Amino acid sequence: MLLIVPKYKLWITLQPYGALCIAAILKKKKQPIALIDGVCESDYYGKIRQEIQNHSEIGISANIAHSYSGCETAKFIRTNFPNKRIIWGGPYGSIEYKRLIPELADIVVLGEGEIQIAKLAENVNPKDIPGIAYWDKDQSKIIVNPRKGFISDLDSLPYPAWEMTEANQYFTPGLSPAYTIITERGCPFQCINCTKVIHGSKFRTRSVDHIIGEMELLVNKYNAKEFHIWDDNFTLYPERTKEICRAIIAKGINKKARFALPNGIRADICDEEMFDLMRAANFQIVIIAIESADQKVIDQLKKELDLDKVRNTVEMAVDKGFRVGLFFMMGLPFETLGSLKKSVKFASSLPAHHVFFWRVTPFPGTKLYDITIGSKKEGTDYSSGYVDYESQGQRFKHPNLSEFQLKFYMRLGYLKFYGNPIRIFRIIKKLKEQKVLLHDLALFIKCGINLLFTGRR
């Protein structure tokens, strides 16, 4: 199988974790496998033309942000190589399989893909594989085989096929080479902006030994200097977090690599011993997901967050020595001008080092998407253009906010947050402490200028 991760431009790039997990399953099944990551290819379609000759099956792994590029890739393959079987995986296909089959896909894997891809590799008849949608030529219709739960034993899965990528082809601020780690799947919260289509609501964890084994592999074999933990809820259960940190320290991994939590942790879980152990384990960067400073908005988001606890969490994280960033969502359909002002004021009052104001982008498969679909703006189809979370125009007609107001308060938020000389001094001091490289510092400055003058990084 030729696995393709569609071309997509971001200001940072990461190894395609999901595709590498699928590649590991195929390798375990002794299947011929190749990977094309569009992020790394200057001649993307040329590379596909070159490699596709060796494969009868093509796997496309795409999230919502990749969807446009993924559809263009599938059209290219259908036009030029019509006899190839196209198999889609990832969030976009899981949600929009009816739009893909049969024109752009023969089979779509629904949700977690390891079990399904293993059966496809064994040439099991699609009708006998749960958790897929496929085109039945005899009946001329889409057949959907229901999923049968989620993978409970995550330790049974092989480590991602890291050997199929070159870490130096990717860029993210920090130490290099950097690798992604995911220690759990599933989130018990029901935030309306998130989809459960891939990992569901049940919190499932890898064992500490399994996690540490992967870290040791990456440090010893691939010279990993930094780990980005992309869990949905790494600190959800502090005792588990502490256990992982103690194991990192016991194995000496903290002396070889540092850790970052870029995906955002709960803003109401504040355990001093947990933060102390995280620092001892060389966790350096923590993003805290707040989303809004208006409790009514938080409640409508179904986030189950008590805003009264947020300041204590942020202050403790800063006091413990982390470089702290904040996430805010701007433009939720039930927001008002007053709630935007609250978020801007609250963000600037917190002692964090970074802030990210994200435009609300309702994704298919979420309740937020269902709420806004009736007011969706023309020309905002996710399969017809790239998704930009910071500067793209509103994707639905907001009942309370104009486009000008949203842009104005996002810009004001950055100005108020970074316009504090004391904060700038503290940021520089923290960057110096963490030995931030000159090219990273230049990137931060460039991103800051872009944010202030263009509203995007």
N, C-alpha and C positions, 0 to 999 in steps of 0.2 A: 504493500500500500504506500502511496505517496501522500504524506500528510502536509497540508498547506495551511499556514497561518496567514490570513490576508494582510496585505500591505496597509499600514495605518500610521499616521504621523502623530507623535506625542513629543512633548519636550523632554520626557524621560522614556527609556525603553527597557523592558525586562524580558528575560527568557520566557518562552511560552509554556508556562507550568502545566496547563491542562493538556496541551498537545504532547508534552514530554511524558505525562502519566499514561496516555494512550499508547505512545510509542513503546514504553516499557512493557506494557501488556503484550503487544505484538511481538516484541523481541523475545519475551518469555515463551511465546507460542512458536518461536523459530520462523517467524514470517519475514520475508524481505520487506524492509522498511526504509524510507527516505523522508527527510523533512526539509521543507522550504519555509523559512520565516520571512515574510515580506518586509519586515522591519530592517532586515540585514541585506536585502537584495536591491542593488541599483538597477539591474535589468530583470525585474520580477517576472514578466511574462516570457522573456527569453529563457530564464531558468526553468520555468514550467515546461516550455516546449522541449528543452533539452532532457529533463528528467522524466517526463511523463511517458516517454516511449517504453520505459522499463516496468510500467505498472498498469494493471488492468483496473485497479480500484483507487479512487482519489478521495481522501478524507479532508473536509474543510472544517476547521475549528474556529468558531466565531462567536464573540459576544455582541451586544447591541452596537457598540462603537465600531466594530469591524463589519457590521452587516452590509453596508453599501459596498465595500471592497470585496466582501465575500460573494455577494450576488454578481458583481462584475467578473469575478474570477470564475464562478460557475458558468456564466454566459460564454466566457472565452473557451472554456473546456467543452461545453456542449456544441459550440459552433465549429471548433477545430478538431475535436476528438470525440465525436458523438458516441463511440462505442465504449467509452470509459464509464464505469459505474461510479456515481458520485454519492458519497455518504457524508452527511452533515452532522456535526456535534456542537455542543455548547449552548449557551442561553438563547441565542437568537433562533436557532433551528428548533429547539425544544418548544418555544412559544409559537413560532410562525411557520410550522411545518406545512400548513395548508397553502401557504404562499409559495413554498419552495417546490413541492411535489406536484406534478412530475417534471415541470420545465427545468428546474435547477437542481433537483435532487432525485435520486432513486430511493434512498433510505435516509431517514433522519433518526438519530439516536436521541431519546427523550431523557433528559436528566443526566445523572452520573453515567458515564459511558464505559467503565472498565468491563463490566460483565457482558454487555451487549457486544462490544468490539471483540471480546474473546470468542464469543459464539460465532460471530461473523467470520473470524479468522479460521474457525473450525469447519466452515461451510455449512453450518446449520441452516436449515430452511428458514427464511424470514418469518414465516407464519408461526414458527415455534420459538421465536425469541421475544420475551416480554420486554416492554419499554422501548419499542421502536414504532415508527410510522413508515409505511412504504407504499409504492405504487404496484397495484395488482393489475398486470396487463390483461389477464383473462376477464376480470370483472370491470376493467377500465375505471378504477376508483382507488381512493386512498384507504388503506387498511391501517388501523391504529391498534396495536397490541398494548394493553394497559401495563403500567409498571407494577412490579411486585415488591414495593418497599425500597429501602435504601440499604447501602452496604453497611453492615453493622461492625464487621471486623476490619478496621482500616489497616491493621498491621499485616493483613493477608495480601495487601497490595504491594507490588515492588516499588522501590524508589524511582522517581522520574528518571528518564534516560538522559541524564546530564551530558553524557559523552557525545550526544548528537548536536550540541551547540558549542560555540566558542564564547566564553564569558566576555572577552574583550571586544566583541561586536556590539555589546549593549552598553547603554549609558544611564546611570543614575547618580546624582550627587552623593559623594561619600567615598568610601574605600573600595578599591577594585582588586580582584573580582568580587562581585556581590551576587548572592543567590537568594532565591525565594524559598521560604519554608511555610508549609501549612500544617498545623498540628491538630486541627479538628475540622469537622464539617457540621453544618446545621446551626440554626439560630432559633432559640425558643421565643424570641420577641416577634411581634407582628407589625412592625413598622410598615406603613402603607407605601413607602417609596422603595421597598425591597421586594424582590421576588424569591419565592421558595422553590422555583421550578427545578433547580439543580440539586441542592443539598437539603432542602426541606427544613422542618422546624425542630427535629430531634437533634440534640447536641450529642455528637459522636466524637470520640477522641482516639488519637493514637496513643499507644503506651509511651511512657517516658523513654524506655530503652530503645524503642523504634525511632523516636525523634532524635535522640542523642546519636544513635548509629548513623543516621543520615548526615547529621552535622559533622561527625568525625570523618565520614567518607569525603564530604565536600572540603573540609579543612586539609586532610592528609593527602588526598588524591588530586584535588582541583585548586588547592591553595586559596580557599575562600577566606576573604578578609572581613566580609560583612554579610549578615543575614537579615533579610527583610521578611518578617513574619506577617503574612497576609491573612491571618485568621479574622473571622467576623467578630469573635469575642475572646481574645486571648486571656483577658483578666476576669472573665465571667465568674470563674471559681478560683478565688485567690489561693487556696491551698494547692490546687493543681499547678498554678503558675509558680508557686514557691518550690514545688517538687522539681519542676523542669529547671528552674534557676539553680537549685542546689546541685543537680546532676551536671549542668554546664560547668559550674565551679569545680566540682569533684574531678571532672575529666580534663580540666584546664583549657577548655575551649574558649573561655573568656579572655585568656591571655593571647590567643591567636586571632580572634575575630571579635567584632562588635555587632550589636543588634539594634534594629530599628523596628518600630511598629507603625508603618505608614498607613494602615487601613483604618485606623481610628479605634480607640477603646471606649468603654462606657465612661461617662462623665460622673457617675454616682458611685463608683466602686473605689473606695479610698482606704487601702489597707497599708499601714506604715511598714510593717514587716515585709509585705510583698514588694513595695517600692524599694526598700533597702536591699533585698535580695536581687531584684532586677538590676540595680546599679552595680552590685557586687559581681553580677554575671555579665557586666559590660553592656547593658542596655543603655543606649545614648539618646535615641530620638523616640519620642512618644507623641502621637497625634491623638487628641481627645475630641470625640464627636459630640458636639453640643446641638447643632442644627438651628436652634432659635433661642432667643432670650425671652420669648413670650410663652408663658405656661399654657395658655389656651391653644397656641399653635402646636406645642409639644404634645398636648393631649389629643388633638385632632390627628396628629401624625402617628399616634398610637405607639409612641416611643417608650412610654412608662418611665419617664425620667423626671425626677424632682429637681427643678432648677436651683433650689436652695442648697443643694449638695455640691453643685458644680464648682463654685469658687474654692472650696476647701480642697477638692481633688486637684485642681489646676495649681493652686499655691503649693500644695505638698509636693507635687511632681516637680515643680520648679525648684523648690527648696532642697529636694533630694539630688539635684544636679542634672536632671534630664533637659535636653533641648525640646521644648514643648511647642506643638502646633495645635491649632484649633480648626475644626470644621464647622461651617455654617451654611445652611441652605437658604437661598434668596429667591422668593417668588412663589412659594407654595400657594395653591389656589384659595386657601382660607386666610392668607396673610393680608394685613392692612399696612398702610403707611406707618401707623403707630408701631406695629410689630417689627417692621424693618428698622425703624429708628432705635428700638430697644436693642436689637441685635448689634447694630453699629456701636451703640453706647456701651453695651455689656462687653463686647469683644475688646474694645479699646481700654476697658478698665481692668482687664485681667493681665497678669504678669507674664504671659506666654511670649515666646520668641517669634512665632510665625502664625499667620492666619490665612485661611482659605475660604473665600466666599464663592460658593458654587451656584450657578444658575440651576433652578429646578428643571430637571429633564425627566418627564414621566416615561418610564420604560414599559413596553408591552409586557404583560404578565404580572403587573403590580396593580394594587387597588388605586394607587394614585393615577395611573394611566386610565383606568376605568372612569374615575371621577372627571378627568379632563378631556376625555375623548370627544365629548359633544362640543367642546369649544376649541378643538385642535385646529391650528392654523393651516391653511393650504400650503403645500410645498414642504411640509415637515415630516414626510415619510422617512423612517429610519433607514430604509433600503435605497434611498435616493440621494444621500449626501452624508458627509462626515459629521460626527457628533462632537461639538465643542462645548465643554461644560462651563466655560467661563464667559465667552464673549458672544456666543450665538444668540440670535433674537429669541423671544419667547416662542415656545412651541404650542401654546394655547392662549386664547384670549382671556387675560386675567380680569376677574370681576372687579377688582379694587385698585390695581396698579397699572400704570402706563409703562411702555417700554422706556421712556425717558426717566421715569421715577426709579425704575429698577436699576438702570445703568448708573444713575446719579448716586444712589445709596450704596451700590457695590463699590464705586470709586471712592465715595466719602468714607466708607468703612476702611479701605486700605490707607487712605490719607490720615485718618484719625489714629489708626493702629500704629503705623510706621512713622507718623509725624512727631512722635515723642522722642526727643533727644536722649532721654534716659534709657528708653527701650533700645535705641540704636546702639548705645554704648554697651548695654548688656548683651545684645546679639553679637557684637564684635568680640566681646570678651569670651562668650560661650564658643563661638567659632574657633577662636584661638585655642581655647582649652581642648577642643575636640580635634585640633590639628587639621582643620579643613584646608584642602589643597587650593592653590591659587586659581586653578581653572574653575573649581566649584564656586569660589568666592566671586569670580568674574560672572559666573552664571547667575548667582543670587542677585548681583547688582543689575545685570541685564534684565532679569525677570521683574525686579522691583521697578525699574524704569518703565518697562512695558505695561505693568499693571497700572501705574499711576497715569500714564498718558494714553494707553490704548484699551485698558481694561482686560488684557489677556497677557499670559506669560510669554 
